[in-house]
Amino acid sequence: MKLVTYLKEEHEQLGVLVNDLIYDVDRIHPDIPNTMGMFLSYWDELYPVMQAGVISIEEGTLRSGRPLPADEVTLLAPLPIPASCRDGYAFRQHVAAARRNRKVPMIPEFDQYPVFYFTNHHCIQGPGEVRCMPDHFEKLDFELEVAIVISRFGRNIPAEEADDYIAGLMIMNDLSARTLQMEEMLLNLGPAKGKDFSTATGPWLVTLDELQAFETACKEGHTGKAWNLRMQCRVNGVQVSDGNLADMDWTFAELIERASYGVDLYPGDVIGSGTVGTGCFLELNGTGKLNDANYTEQWLQEGDVVELEVDGLGILSNTMVREDSDRSLLALKKRPS
């Protein structure tokens, strides 16, 4: 199934996408709540009900009122306000390339355990405009990722069981203001203002049953499901990135195992994959300059349209816009006396 959240009479409305048409879930069955958050809270009970409704739609036996064409509604993030949002670091290719470009060796700890950081779950958005302050445009970057949504409560979840806690997959753009990020990373607390202004997800959440045909073996020595899904990024129609979700070294199951150690996970928690190889300008620029001293860096500019496309998951499109403000955090930095 493809689950969507869209704007209906100024409120979020959960729907299901079938053949490019959106059907409100409360028309499928009155017991299904009209928000993704509530639906996830009753996932085990209501997911089979939703599945049966989708089958009825496909067979033409469900009288659910007039569906809406997907291109005639305002799509929000599939889960507009997650319970939390973690972002992983699961692609060895990206990590190795980024470190090579900085002329430092690959960090051996990457292969010992998966890691993640928390980002601002209130800045999650769907397709559409991304509002940026002046400092965000100082080396503004996309990050091509896939994210999962947790569908069950759990704690200390072993990787062998963790895939059963995944509601589905969706595209994620972990937008990054690199100048802000790099200055704060010097203090070893992780990314904050360089990341917290926007994380885009969508355009829909695809449940695992619909992705069975894409399943493939995970990397040797790892545990959990993997999917052969091509991942691409285009900026203003020009392709800049090309990877595959199957290149994840650490699986989502292993990220869940790590995240749930001594911690409760809840329905509606989001966990990102981290950036796929070639999946951001920071990596691409570093590689370009390593190979050519005269390479011209590229960063996102005002008005740029960023399209992330992943097989089976759709296309997430966002436009970078400038907020009506000239306020700068960089200008407020204290200078040595």
Secondary structure, DSSP 8 states (H G I E B T S, - for coil): -EEEEEEETTEEEEEEEETTEEEEHHHH-TTS-SSHHHHHHTHHHHHHHHHHHHHHHHHT-------EEGGGS-B--SSSS-SEEEEE---HHHHHHHHHHTT----GGGGT---EEE--GGGEE-SEEEEE-GGGGTTEE--EEEEEEE-S-EES--HHHHGGGEEEEEEEE--EEHHHHHHHHTTTS--STTTTT-EEEEEEEEEGGGGGGGEE---TT--S-EE--EEEEEETTEEEEEEEGGG-SS-HHHHHHHHTTTSEE-TTEEEE----TT-SHHHHHHHHHHH-TT-----B-TT-EEEEEETTTEEEEEEEEE-S----SGGG-----
